Amino acid sequence: MVGFGPADVPPSAAVKFVGAGAAACIADLFTFPLDTAKVRLQIQGEAKASVTSAVKYRGVFGTLITMVRTEGPRSLYSGLVAGLQRQMSFASVRIGLYDSVKQFYTKGSDHVGIGSRLLAGGTTGAMAVAFAQPTDVVKVRFQAQARAAGHARRYCGTIDAYKTIAKEEGIRGLWKGTAPNIARNAIVNCTELVTYDFIKDTLLRSTPLTDNLPCHFVSAFGAGLCTTVIASPVDVVKTRYMNATLGQYSGVLSCAAAMMTKEGPLAFYKGFMPSFLRLGSWNVVMFVTYEQLKRAMMTANCTNMLL
């Protein structure tokens, strides 16, 4: 590696794995309130007697203000511990292993077609869900439960949530909604990573932009917009099904059918604006941080090797 700078040395799979998890956690810290608002808007309208359904949420900022007023500011970060656990295990796999799986499908070829990118994105997305689904279930349950005075909360803490779900619903309860979540994350991963990959490659080839912050920002914002438009319907069904009480829906299709029958097709785009604000901002923070972390870790590695 003599004569190569840190930016010229491709990061190892381990650097990408750790960097993706760390970057995703940083992004979650910044955008978690928007994710919580998205969940509250998505479950609004369910025929379920609860304090959450008794409160009427209107729009992204209206939801945030209502939650702070009725439940206190801490409610915006309800489920953060499970969220960080999810990102550290989930993003490390779906984002950190994307390039390695892409190289596996292309057998190391320099020419990477759209099919190989989609296949790699779908593969790592499905792998991540199979591994980290319990953390996602607990995160959604915490975000959905309201903290209003006089109303019993479903779970007292993160560990209690894991134990209670396993006790009341069985181990399968921790993997509830795996099918829609695999579908959602295969779509999200394919759209998000492939769009980011494609936009970044196009900008580097066709514009004066270099592999730096402005290029990363534009690519991440474009990926966030495309992902939200395509993945919102599956995301809403996933959230409703994962938050449902035992026996409320007979399956994923039953949940989707109930939404269509009772609330109409627009129900599948409930929480679209917070989804976009959250996913767009999350993508920008995550990808920019991820690129910088990869560069910083490679610089550290190169420095250690020279000493």
TITOR-973539 format. One line per field, with one value per residue (C-alpha): residue number from 1; residue in one letter; x, y, z. Coordinates in Angstrom, 1 decimal. Example, Ala and Ser with C-alpha at 12.3 -4.5 7.8 and 13.67 -1.06 7.14 Angstrom:
2
i: c(1	2)
aa: c(A	S)
px: c(12.3	13.7)
py: c(-4.5	-1.1)
pz: c(7.8	7.1)
This chain:
307
i: c(1	2	3	4	5	6	7	8	9	10	11	12	13	14	15	16	17	18	19	20	21	22	23	24	25	26	27	28	29	30	31	32	33	34	35	36	37	38	39	40	41	42	43	44	45	46	47	48	49	50	51	52	53	54	55	56	57	58	59	60	61	62	63	64	65	66	67	68	69	70	71	72	73	74	75	76	77	78	79	80	81	82	83	84	85	86	87	88	89	90	91	92	93	94	95	96	97	98	99	100	101	102	103	104	105	106	107	108	109	110	111	112	113	114	115	116	117	118	119	120	121	122	123	124	125	126	127	128	129	130	131	132	133	134	135	136	137	138	139	140	141	142	143	144	145	146	147	148	149	150	151	152	153	154	155	156	157	158	159	160	161	162	163	164	165	166	167	168	169	170	171	172	173	174	175	176	177	178	179	180	181	182	183	184	185	186	187	188	189	190	191	192	193	194	195	196	197	198	199	200	201	202	203	204	205	206	207	208	209	210	211	212	213	214	215	216	217	218	219	220	221	222	223	224	225	226	227	228	229	230	231	232	233	234	235	236	237	238	239	240	241	242	243	244	245	246	247	248	249	250	251	252	253	254	255	256	257	258	259	260	261	262	263	264	265	266	267	268	269	270	271	272	273	274	275	276	277	278	279	280	281	282	283	284	285	286	287	288	289	290	291	292	293	294	295	296	297	298	299	300	301	302	303	304	305	306	307)
aa: c(M	V	G	F	G	P	A	D	V	P	P	S	A	A	V	K	F	V	G	A	G	A	A	A	C	I	A	D	L	F	T	F	P	L	D	T	A	K	V	R	L	Q	I	Q	G	E	A	K	A	S	V	T	S	A	V	K	Y	R	G	V	F	G	T	L	I	T	M	V	R	T	E	G	P	R	S	L	Y	S	G	L	V	A	G	L	Q	R	Q	M	S	F	A	S	V	R	I	G	L	Y	D	S	V	K	Q	F	Y	T	K	G	S	D	H	V	G	I	G	S	R	L	L	A	G	G	T	T	G	A	M	A	V	A	F	A	Q	P	T	D	V	V	K	V	R	F	Q	A	Q	A	R	A	A	G	H	A	R	R	Y	C	G	T	I	D	A	Y	K	T	I	A	K	E	E	G	I	R	G	L	W	K	G	T	A	P	N	I	A	R	N	A	I	V	N	C	T	E	L	V	T	Y	D	F	I	K	D	T	L	L	R	S	T	P	L	T	D	N	L	P	C	H	F	V	S	A	F	G	A	G	L	C	T	T	V	I	A	S	P	V	D	V	V	K	T	R	Y	M	N	A	T	L	G	Q	Y	S	G	V	L	S	C	A	A	A	M	M	T	K	E	G	P	L	A	F	Y	K	G	F	M	P	S	F	L	R	L	G	S	W	N	V	V	M	F	V	T	Y	E	Q	L	K	R	A	M	M	T	A	N	C	T	N	M	L	L)
px: c(0.0	3.0	2.2	-1.6	-3.5	-6.4	-8.9	-7.3	-7.3	-10.7	-12.2	-12.3	-15.6	-15.0	-14.6	-17.8	-19.6	-18.6	-18.9	-22.4	-23.7	-22.1	-23.3	-26.9	-26.9	-25.8	-28.5	-31.1	-30.1	-30.9	-34.1	-35.8	-38.6	-39.6	-39.7	-41.9	-44.3	-44.4	-45.4	-48.2	-49.6	-49.5	-51.4	-53.9	-57.3	-56.9	-60.1	-58.5	-59.5	-56.4	-55.1	-53.1	-56.2	-58.0	-55.5	-55.9	-52.6	-52.5	-49.3	-45.7	-45.1	-48.7	-47.9	-44.7	-46.3	-49.2	-46.9	-44.8	-47.9	-49.7	-46.8	-43.8	-40.6	-39.2	-42.0	-40.3	-37.4	-39.5	-38.0	-34.6	-32.6	-34.2	-33.8	-30.1	-29.8	-31.7	-29.4	-26.2	-27.3	-29.5	-27.6	-24.3	-25.7	-27.9	-25.5	-22.1	-22.3	-23.9	-20.6	-19.3	-22.5	-22.5	-19.0	-20.0	-22.8	-20.6	-17.7	-15.4	-16.1	-15.6	-18.8	-21.8	-25.2	-28.5	-29.6	-26.6	-27.2	-30.9	-30.0	-27.4	-29.7	-32.5	-30.2	-28.7	-32.1	-33.6	-30.6	-30.8	-34.5	-34.0	-31.2	-32.6	-36.4	-37.0	-35.4	-37.7	-40.8	-39.8	-39.0	-42.4	-44.2	-42.5	-43.1	-46.8	-47.5	-48.7	-47.5	-50.7	-51.4	-53.7	-53.1	-51.2	-48.1	-47.6	-43.9	-41.7	-38.4	-36.6	-35.6	-39.1	-40.6	-38.5	-39.5	-43.2	-43.6	-41.9	-44.0	-47.4	-47.0	-44.2	-40.8	-42.7	-44.0	-40.6	-40.5	-44.0	-44.3	-41.2	-42.8	-43.9	-40.6	-38.6	-40.7	-40.4	-36.6	-35.9	-37.7	-36.1	-32.6	-32.9	-34.2	-32.1	-28.7	-29.1	-30.4	-27.6	-25.1	-26.5	-26.8	-23.3	-21.8	-23.7	-22.6	-18.9	-19.0	-21.1	-20.5	-17.5	-18.4	-15.8	-16.3	-16.9	-19.6	-21.7	-21.9	-22.8	-25.5	-27.3	-27.1	-28.5	-31.3	-32.4	-32.2	-34.4	-37.1	-37.3	-37.3	-40.2	-42.5	-41.9	-41.8	-44.5	-47.5	-45.5	-44.1	-47.6	-48.8	-45.7	-46.1	-49.8	-49.2	-46.2	-48.1	-51.3	-52.5	-52.7	-55.5	-56.3	-55.4	-55.2	-52.2	-50.4	-53.0	-55.8	-54.2	-53.8	-57.4	-58.8	-57.0	-58.3	-61.9	-62.1	-59.8	-59.4	-56.2	-54.8	-54.3	-51.3	-49.6	-50.4	-47.4	-45.9	-44.5	-42.7	-41.6	-40.0	-38.6	-37.2	-35.9	-34.5	-32.7	-31.7	-30.2	-28.3	-26.9	-26.2	-24.5	-22.4	-21.3	-20.7	-18.5	-16.5	-16.2	-14.9	-12.3	-11.3	-10.9	-8.8	-6.6	-6.1	-5.3	-2.8	-1.2	-0.8	0.7	3.3	4.4)
py: c(0.0	2.2	5.3	5.1	7.6	6.5	7.5	5.3	2.1	0.4	-0.1	-3.7	-5.5	-5.1	-1.3	-1.1	-3.3	-1.3	2.1	1.3	0.4	3.4	5.8	4.5	5.0	8.6	9.1	7.6	10.0	12.9	11.6	9.4	11.9	12.0	8.2	8.1	10.7	8.5	5.4	7.4	8.6	5.2	3.5	6.3	5.0	1.5	0.2	-0.3	1.4	3.0	6.4	6.5	6.2	8.7	11.4	13.0	13.7	16.2	16.4	15.9	18.9	18.7	15.2	16.1	19.1	16.9	14.3	16.8	18.5	15.3	12.9	15.1	15.5	12.1	10.5	11.5	9.2	6.3	3.1	4.7	1.9	-0.8	1.5	1.8	-2.0	-2.4	-0.1	-1.6	-5.1	-4.2	-1.5	-3.3	-6.2	-4.5	-1.6	-2.8	-6.1	-4.6	-4.1	-7.5	-9.3	-7.2	-8.3	-11.9	-11.7	-10.1	-12.4	-9.5	-7.9	-4.1	-3.9	-3.9	-4.0	-2.8	-6.5	-7.3	-4.2	-5.0	-8.6	-7.5	-5.0	-7.5	-10.2	-8.0	-6.5	-9.9	-11.1	-8.1	-8.6	-12.3	-11.3	-8.1	-8.5	-8.6	-5.2	-3.7	-5.2	-3.8	-0.4	-0.1	-1.2	1.5	4.2	3.3	3.2	6.5	7.8	9.7	9.9	7.2	4.9	1.7	1.3	-2.0	-2.2	-0.7	-1.0	-2.5	-5.8	-6.0	-5.7	-8.6	-10.7	-9.8	-10.3	-13.7	-14.7	-13.5	-14.2	-16.8	-16.5	-16.1	-12.9	-11.4	-12.2	-10.9	-9.1	-10.7	-11.3	-7.7	-6.5	-8.6	-7.3	-3.7	-3.9	-5.7	-2.8	-0.2	-1.7	-2.1	1.4	3.1	1.6	1.1	4.6	6.0	3.9	4.8	8.6	8.7	6.9	9.1	12.3	11.2	10.3	13.1	16.2	18.0	16.7	14.5	11.7	14.2	15.8	17.6	14.4	12.3	14.8	14.9	11.1	10.5	12.9	11.4	7.9	9.0	10.5	7.4	5.0	6.8	6.8	3.1	1.7	3.6	1.2	-1.8	0.2	1.2	-2.4	-3.6	-1.0	-1.8	-5.6	-5.4	-3.2	-5.3	-7.1	-10.9	-12.0	-8.6	-9.6	-13.2	-12.3	-9.6	-9.7	-9.5	-6.3	-4.8	-5.8	-4.2	-1.0	-0.9	-1.7	0.7	3.6	3.4	3.4	6.6	4.7	3.1	6.5	7.6	9.3	9.9	13.3	12.3	9.2	11.4	13.9	11.1	8.9	11.8	13.3	9.9	9.0	12.3	12.0	8.2	8.2	11.3	10.0	6.5	7.9	10.0	7.1	4.8	7.4	8.1	4.4	3.8	6.7	5.3	1.9	3.3	5.4	2.3	0.3	3.0	3.2)
pz: c(0.0	-0.3	-2.4	-1.7	0.4	2.7	0.1	-2.5	-0.4	-0.5	3.0	4.3	5.0	8.8	8.4	6.4	8.9	12.0	10.2	9.0	12.4	14.1	11.4	11.6	15.4	15.0	12.4	14.7	17.5	15.2	13.6	16.2	17.1	13.4	13.4	16.5	14.9	11.8	13.9	15.8	12.5	10.9	13.7	14.0	12.9	14.1	15.8	19.1	22.4	23.7	24.8	21.6	19.4	21.7	20.9	17.4	15.6	12.7	10.6	11.5	13.8	15.2	16.3	17.9	19.7	20.9	22.2	24.1	25.5	26.6	27.4	27.9	25.8	26.7	24.7	21.5	22.3	23.6	22.3	21.6	23.3	21.2	18.2	18.7	19.3	16.0	14.0	15.4	14.3	11.4	9.5	10.0	8.0	5.4	4.6	5.8	3.9	0.7	-1.2	-0.2	-1.4	-4.6	-5.3	-4.6	-7.2	-9.8	-9.0	-8.5	-11.9	-12.3	-14.3	-11.9	-13.5	-11.9	-11.5	-9.3	-7.2	-6.7	-5.8	-3.3	-1.7	-1.4	0.1	2.8	3.6	4.2	6.2	8.4	9.2	10.0	12.5	14.1	14.0	17.8	18.2	15.6	17.3	20.7	19.1	17.4	20.5	22.6	20.0	19.8	23.5	25.0	28.4	29.4	33.1	34.5	31.6	32.2	29.9	28.2	29.0	31.7	29.9	27.0	28.7	30.2	26.7	25.3	28.3	28.3	24.5	24.8	27.8	26.4	22.7	22.7	21.0	17.7	19.0	18.9	15.2	14.6	11.2	9.8	6.4	5.8	7.3	4.9	2.0	3.3	3.9	0.6	-1.1	1.2	0.8	-2.9	-3.4	-0.8	-1.5	-5.3	-5.7	-3.6	-5.4	-8.9	-8.2	-6.7	-9.7	-12.1	-10.3	-10.2	-14.0	-15.4	-13.1	-11.7	-8.2	-6.5	-3.9	-1.1	1.0	-1.7	-3.8	-0.7	0.4	-3.0	-3.4	0.1	-0.3	-3.7	-2.2	0.8	-1.5	-3.8	-0.9	0.9	-2.2	-2.9	0.6	2.5	1.9	3.1	6.0	7.2	7.1	8.9	11.7	12.2	12.2	14.6	17.0	17.0	20.0	19.9	17.6	16.3	12.7	11.4	9.2	7.2	4.4	6.9	8.3	4.8	3.9	7.1	6.3	2.8	3.9	6.9	5.9	2.1	0.0	1.4	4.7	3.1	2.9	6.4	8.0	4.5	5.4	8.6	6.8	4.1	6.6	8.7	5.9	3.9	6.9	8.2	4.8	4.6	8.2	7.9	4.4	5.1	8.5	7.0	4.2	6.7	9.2	6.5	5.5	9.1	9.9	6.8	7.7	11.2	9.7	7.2	10.0	12.2	9.4	8.7	12.4)
